[in-house]
Amino acid sequence: MYLKKPLAALVWLACSAMAYPVLAAPEGALPASAAATQAFDLDRDVNAALKTFDVPGMAIAIVKDGKVVAAKGFGVRKLGDAAQVTGKTLFEVASNSKAFTAAALAMLVDEGKLSWDDPVIKHLPNFAMYDAYVTREMTVRDLLTHRSGLGLGAGDLLWWPTTTFSTDEIIERLRYVKPATSFRNSYAYDNLLYIVAGKIIAEKAGKSWGETVRERILSPLGMDTTTTSVDEMLKSADYSAPHSKINEKISVVKPMPVSNAVGAVGINTNAEDIAKWMMLLLNGGKQEDGKQLIGARQVRELFTEQTPMKISEPKPGLEKTRPNFSGYGLGFNLRDYNGRKIAMHGGALQGFYSRILLVPEEKLGVAIFTNAENSGSMTALGWRILDHYMGASPIDWIKIIAAREAEDHAAELAKQGKANAVRAAKSRPSLPLAAYDGEYRDAWYGSVTIRQEGGKQLMSFSRTPDLVGEMEHFQHDTFIVRWKQRNFNADAYITFALNPDGSIDRMKMAPISSETDFSYDFQDLAFTPVKKPVPVKN
């Protein structure tokens, strides 16, 4: 869930982005500034980005004018192993799956099996949002356009990190997630409604989302190594391992299967296969053999702005990146750059970031996959590649983006340091620690428990096996939970409110860092203690 979330508009991040301190380039490496003034050299530029941003491996695909210019890998699949990334190495591409869901729906529209503006309840009668009016009025189009009224990433803890909820349970619990704004009022990126969209595809096709996407899109395009689940990817011979920062050091982490959220994040692919997908879209839905796989009108619909997005002023050095328009289509962010419209999207899952950029007027497509949680490498290379193929003057994007990331990360660390310095360190909880133990329930997630174990106070989420952490007192009735899985980078505040009699009334959570991926939507939870039944006397 992807951003990691400071740029909530997600124009370049789409599902998440995290800034990390920049590592010095190894001795003898070409300085980024020198690279920027030389003729474009993909190998040199990618290798410079890998070193600068501390990314183990990357795959790049570039298509131009109906031809594959590049489909290759760089770096290693897994730190500590010699196996190199190739054009066939699979990566989790997370929210770049949303375009496949939108395309599958477009094909159903072409066939007259549904309309973009059909009410969702026409196809899923049991579907419900928090507000009855929104339930009645929400259309298939609304599912894809991030204008439902839900807050950024609302409800993502139902599937992120890996949970035991089924897809149907996630959809059923959507009705308990409170909106943040009015319906169709503004843009806020969400994942849950793409899960609903995937369910509609399964219902109309009579088979699973994965089977449908393979049969209708992947197989006709010859995307034969692409998978529709992480479990399937892990059975292949050539896939990349995920990497995250743990205490500022890049480390191998375990994959995060999310089979219950495939409509939003199900695709795992490689450079060679994704090149075929980009060429299809750039050719108006027509395959190389001339067959129209997706109607040209529907492809134009995918690239048509549905929801306007606010435009923020870029930081110094990034002025050229300011768009004149920004919006969301159907499965794609839309904006302009160098006088051309760009349809793009990003993706993020634990240990993987990806980005796809399409410039229809230039018949240009660029895909960048990484096996690390770093958006700077993709941003710098994305601008660099677009500048080259669009005839713009070269800019040292690697140097500029690296400096911005380092600055933002330093500012975040300083903010956390200040919060720790000004806390009431000598304060004590209002109650004995054991009094905070027990079960707490939220309307849409369900229960979490706080308990004593081995002399430590632990919090655990009942349906999220890996979301277990040790609590420590911060100040007053606020604690910090530090998750055992340190690669989550998502430690959170826990604050208790008391009743007049001293009993616990409610518990709220909030991420400590603004760099925490927005899919850890702790702030959307509202816990109340589950009262223990009073024993009945005989």
N, C-alpha and C positions, 0 to 999 in steps of 0.2 A: 501499500500500500509506500506504484508508485508513483515520489515527491515524490536535516532533510526537509523541513517544511517552511523555512522563512519565506520563500517565494510561493505563496499559496496559490497564486494565479496559475502556476505550473505551465507557463508558456514554453519554457525549455525543460522543465523538470517532469511535468505530467504525472508522475506518481511518486516522486521524491528526489531529494538531493541533499547530500551532507557534505559540508566543507571540512577538509582536513588540513593540517599543517603541511607545507610543501617541503619535500626532502631535497637536499642539495643534489644536483646532478653528479653522477660519478665522474671521477677525474678522466679527462679526455673526451667527455660527451660534448656534442655540438651545442653551444649556447642557444637558447630559444631565439634570441634576438638575431643571431646570425642566420638561423634557419629561415626566419620570416622574410629576410631580404633576398633569399636565393630563389631560384626557380622551384616550382612545386615538385616535391618528391615525397610520395605517400609513405614509403618505407621509413625515410628519415624522420618525417614529421610524427608518425605514429610512435616510433621508438623513442623520440624525444618526449612525447606525452606520457608514455608508460613510465619513464624514469622520473619525470617531474612530478607526476601525480601518484606515484607508488601503486601502479596497477599491474598485477601479474600478467594478465593476458587480455587480448582484444581480437575481435574479428571485424573486418570492414567489408562492406559490399557497396559498389558504386555502379550504377547503370546510367547510360547516356545515349539518347537517340536510338533506343531499342537494342543496345548492345551492352554486354557486361564488361565494364572497364576493369573492375577488380572484384574479387571474391576470395579473400585470403585471411590468414590468421597471423598473429604476432604474439610473442611472449610464450608463456607456459600455461598449460591447462590447470596445474596445481603447484603451488609453492612446494619446493622440496623434491619435485619430480621433474625429470628431463623432458617428458612428453610435450611437444609444441602444439600450440593452437594452430589449426588449419582451417581451410574454408569449409570443411565438413564437421568441425567441432560444434556440438550443440551447446546453446546457452539458453537459460530461462529468460524470456523476453517480457514476462509479466504483462503490464498494461498495454503493450503493443498488440496483445491479443484482442483488445477491444475492437480494433478495426476488422478483425476476422468475424467477430460477432455481428458487427454492423453490416458487413458484406453478406453474411448468411441471411440476415433479415431482409436485406435488399433483394436477394434472390427469391425469397418467399413473396415479397411485394411484386416482383416481376411476374411470378406465377399466379398472382391473384389470391394467394392463400391468406394474406393479411394486408392491411393498409398501414402506412406510417401513423396515421391519425386515428386508428382504431383505439377504443378504450382498452387498457390492459385487462380489465375484468372480462372483456369479451373472450379472451383467450385463456385467462387464468381466473376463473370466477372467485376463488378464495383469496385472491390478492387483496391486501389492505395496507394503507398507510395510516399514520397516527390520526390524521384528519379525514373525516368521512367525505368531505368535498373533494379533497385531493385524490382519494381512492376512486371516486366516481369519474373525475375529469382526467386523470393521468392517462396519456396515450403511449403507444409503443415508441413514438418519437421522443417523448419526454424521458423515457428510460435511458436514452443515450446522450442527453444534452446537458446534464449537470445543472439543472435548474429546478429541481424538485422541492427546494426549501430545506433539504437536509444540510447540516453543516459539513465542513471539510472532513472527509473520511468518516463521517458518522456511522457507527455500527460496525466498523471494520474489525473490532475485536471479536466479532463472531466467527471470523475466519483467519485472522492474522494475530500472532503467529499460529501455526497449525493447531486447529481445534478439532473437537469430536462432534461438532454440529454437522448435520447433513445439510445439503442444499435446501431441501424443503423446510427444515427447521429454521435456517437463516431467513428465508423468505417469510415464514410465518411470524418470526420475531420482529420483522421490519415494522409492523404496526405499532410497536411499543417505543420506537425511536422518535423522540420529539424533534420537530423541525426547528431550524435556527432562523429562517426567514419565511416570508409568505411564498406560496407556490408561484413559480416562474418569475420570481422577483429578480434573482441575480444568480451568477455563476458560483458554484462551490463543488469542487471535484468529489465524486463519490464512486464507490465500487459496488455497493449492494444492488443498485438498479441494473447494472450489467449482469449480475448474477440472475436477476429476474428475467432479463432479456435472453440469457442462455437457456433458461427454463422454457420460455416460449418457443424457442427454436426446437428444443427437444420434443415438446408437445406437438408441434405442427409437423415435424419430420417423423415422429414415431420412433425415434431412437435418440441416444444421448447426444449432447452437444459435441463431444469429441468425435463420435462416429459420423455425425452430420458434417462437421467441418472437414473431416478427412475425405469423406465421399464426395462432397460438393465442391471443395476448394483445393485441398492439398493434393489429392490423387490426380485430378485433371491437369494441374500445373506441374506435376512431376516432383512435388516437394516430398519425396519419398522417405527422407530421413527425419523430417519434422515430426514431433510427437505432440500429443494433446494432454499429457500429464507428466509430472516430474517422475513418477514411478516408472513410466515407460521409458523416459529419457535415461534413467539410471541403468537400464538393461542394455543400452547401446554400447558400442565399442569406443566411441569418441565423443566424450562430453566434458565440459569444464566443471571444475569444482568451484563452489562459492567462497568468497573471501570477504571478511569484514575487519574493521579496526577494533582491536581489543587493547585498551590502555595505549592508544595511539600507534599500535603496531599492527601491520596487516597480517592476518592469520586465516588459515583454512577453517571453515565452519561447516556444519552439516547442512544439507539441503532442507528446504522448507516445503514439503508437499502441501498443496492446497486444492485437493480434488473437489472440495465443496464450493469453490469459487471460480470454476473454469471459464464461465462466461466473461469474467473480468480479466483473468490472468493465466489462461491455460496453455498457451503455446510455448514450445521449446524448439528453437530452430537454429540454423547456421547461415553463414554468409552466402553459400551457393544457393540454398533454397530461398532465402529471403529476396535474392535478386529477382527470382521468377515472380514473386508476389509484387514487388515494386513495379516491374515491367507491365504486369497485368493492369495495375491501377493507372499507370502513366499512359497506357494504351486504351483508356476508356473502357476497361473491362473485357477487352478482346485478347484472346490467346495468340501465341505466335502462329498457330495454324489457321488463324482467321476466325475461329469460333468465338462467339460472344458468350463468355461465361457469366458475366454480370452486365446487365443492361447499361448502356452508356448514360442514360438518363439517371439511373440510380447511382452510378459513380459520381456524377455531378452533384447529386444530392448529398453524398458523403462529404464532399468538399465545399458544401454551401453552409455559410454561417447560420447557426440556429440560436446561439446564446452569445451576446456580446460579453467581452471580458475587459476589465479595467486595464489601462496601460500605465505602468509605473515608470518614473524617470530612472534611467539607468545610472549606475555609479560611474565616477570618472574613469575614462578609458574605454567605456562600453557604449558611448553615445551613438555609435553607428548602428548598434543593435536595436535601437528604439523603433518599434513598428508604428505605422500610421493607422493600422487597424489590428484588432486582435479579437478572436472569437473561437467558439467551439462548434464544429460541425457534427457529424455522426461518426464517432470513433476517431476523430482527428482534431487537434488544435489547428487553427488557421491564423496566419499573420502574413506580413510582407517583409521582404528583405531585398535590398538592391533593386527595388522597383518590381519585384516579382512576388506573386502569391506563393506561400509555402503551406503545405499540409503536412503536419508532423505529429509525433507523439513520443512520449517517453515511457519507460517502464522500470519498476524497481521491485525486487523481491530480495529476501535475505541473501546477501552476497553477490547480487547481480544488478547491473544497471544497463539499460539499452535505450537507443534513440533511433527513430526513422524519420527522414526528411524527404519530402517529395516536392519538386518544383515543376508542376505540369507544363507551364509555358516553355520550359527549357528541356523537357523530356529527361529530367535529371532526378535520380533517386540515390539517397545515401543512407546506409544502415550502419550503426556503430553498436557493437555489443561488448560489454566488459564483464569480467568476473570479479569485480570489486564494487563497493558502494561509493563511487566517486563520479559526480556529474561534471566536474571541471574538465576532465580529459575529453569527454564527449562534446562538451560545449566548444572547447578550443578547436578540436579537430573538425567539428561540424561547420563552424564559421570558416575555417581555413579551406576546407574542401569546396564549400559553396563559393567562396571568393574566387577560387581558381577557375571553376567551371563557368562562373558567371562573369568572368573578365574583370573582376575588381582588383584594385591594388592590394598587394599582400600586407597583412597586419600581423604583428607578433601576438596572436591570440593566446598562445601558451603562456607567455610571460604575464600578460594582462590578467587572464583568468586565474592563474596561480597566485598572483599578488592579491586579488580580491578574495579568494578562498582563505588565504592565510590571514588576511585582515579580519574577515568575518569570524573565523574560528577564534582568533585571539580576543575579539570583542566578546564572544560568547563565554569564553573561559573567565574573562575579567568580570562579566556580569555574575557568573556563578560564585566567583571568589568574593565579590561584594556582598551577595546574599548571605554567604556563610559568615562573613566578618561582622555583619550588623545583626545577626540573629541573637535572640536572648539566650545565650549559651548556658546560663546558670538556671534557666527556668526548668520546671519539672512538669511532667504530665499531671493532669488533674486527678487521675485515678491510678491505682496500682496497675502495673503492666498487664497482669493476668485479667483485669477487668475489660481489656480491649479484645480479648480472645473471643472467638465465637464465629458464627456464620452470618454473613451479610448478603442481602439480595438486591439486585438491580432488575428493573422491569424487563429490559430487553436482553441483557447478558445472562442473568441468572445469579448464581451464588459464588462467593469467594469465602475462604475461611482464614482466620488468623488463629494460630495455635503455638504453643510452646513445644520445642523439639530440640533435644540436646543442649539445653541452656540458651537457645536462641528463639526469638519470636519470628515466625514465618508467615508470610501471606501466600496463598495459592489460589489460582483461578480454577474452578471446578472442571471446566470444559477445555482448558488450555494446558496440556501437560507440562510444557516448558516454562510457563509463566508462574514461577515460584521464586520468592526472594526473601531475603532477611531484612527485617525492619530495624531501624535505628532511630532514636529520638532526635528530632531537629530542634524544635522549640515548642513550648506550651503543649497543645494537643495535636501538634503536627509531627509526623514521622516521615522518614524516607525509606522506601523499599528499594533495595539493590538486588536486581535479578541475578540468579545464579548463572544464567546464560549471559555472560558479559558482552557478547557481540550484539545483543539487542540494543545497547546504547540508549536505553529507555527508562532509566531510573525515574521514580515518580514520588511526588509528595502525597502523603495520606493525612487528611485533616478530619478530626472528629468534632462534632458539635454535640453538646450535652443538653439534656432536659433540666428543668429547675431542680429536680430531685437528684441530679447527678448521674442519672442513667444516660446511656448513649442514644441520641436521637437519630443521627445520620453520619455517614462517612462520604467524603468526596476525595477525588484524586486529580492530579495534574502533572504533566511532564515537568521535570526539572529544567531540561534544556530545550531551547528553540530549535536545536538540530535534531531532536527526536522525530523519527518518521511520523507523519500525521496519522498513519493507520493505527498507531497506539493511541486511540482516542479516549484516554482515561478521563478527560474532562467531561465526556458525555455520560459518564456513569453517575448514578445517584443511588447510593447504597443505604439501606436501612437494616438494622439488626433483626435477625430472625429470632423471635421470642421462643424460649424453650417452654414446652407444655408444662403446666403446673400439675404435679402428681395429685391424683384424686384419692382422698382418704376414704377408707372403707368404714 
